[in-house]
Amino acid sequence: MLVMRSLIFVPANRPNMVQRAHGLAADVIVLDLEDSVPPAEKEAARSGLREAIASLKAAGRQVHVRVNHMETGLTRDDLAAAVCPELDGIVLPKAESGRDARQIDVLIREQEMRNGVQPGTPALLPHVETARGLLRCEEVATASTRISAMSIGGYDYVTDLGIDRTRAGLELDYARNILVHVCIAHGLLPLDAVFGDFRDTEGLAAEAAHVKAMGMKGKYVIHPDQVEAVNRVFQPAEAEVAEARRIIEAFEAAVAQGHASVQLDGRMIDTPVWKRAQDIVTYAEAVQRGQGTSNG
């Protein structure tokens, strides 16, 4: 089971920040070649990329790289620097069609062949960042078998709509709902946009709880101070896991006695409730395993 509660962007042209990422508690380190790297620094960012990926992977981290979007003409060079056996995923910004996903899939395959990487190894995580991309969200989701998750790019999306990104973030809820339904329908993880004010941990936690209730499974972050709050929200609480185990035990005991449901503390427990309890326990165990093998 994939665990991506928090995914932190780290500028690939900043060696000090890359080094600091070794000790971060984020589930995924996303080395960024796009928005956080100025045009004059793109080549320098690529030059140290493979060493950074290998170092982070050796430290037990899950490592992705965000490349520049297809229209920039930089994507092929980004992939040539990024694709290696240690790389876990490629983040594709501004995905607007299935064609975008298919094109980058071909480019990734080229680099897999050149660099001795097992075909299909790096996952693909498209960002939906425009109205056009949202309308074609399912087309993107089904365009490549290597897609494992999708996300909303909040600031680009509201800019495309000509509106402001607010602290409450409700202007993203329509897009979030579509993304969640498309992802769940196709077995992908839906991931939420960054929360821009890294000093406002209360606002961040509130937004994370809001999107979790909508079905989001994790959230991108831009600052180390945001990681703890996001991990806490998306990780099942101990009491929640304990209650899930009680539900599983009670339901399975009832089934063994020939019943299709059981009452527990005045609540009717049937198959869908039991399945949800199983999901909670399975996810909590996956999070715990991840914490045992990394700094997360």
PyMOL commands that set and color helices and strands:
alter all, ss='L'
color gray80, all
select helices_A, chain A and resi 15-21+39-47+49-58+70-72+75-82+98-114+131-135+137-141+154-161+170-185+201-214+224-234+238-256+271-293
alter helices_A, ss='H'
color red, helices_A
select strands_A, chain A and resi 6-11+28-32+62-66+89-92+123-128+149-152+189-192+218-221+262-264+267-269
alter strands_A, ss='S'
color yellow, strands_A
deselect
rebuild
show_as cartoon
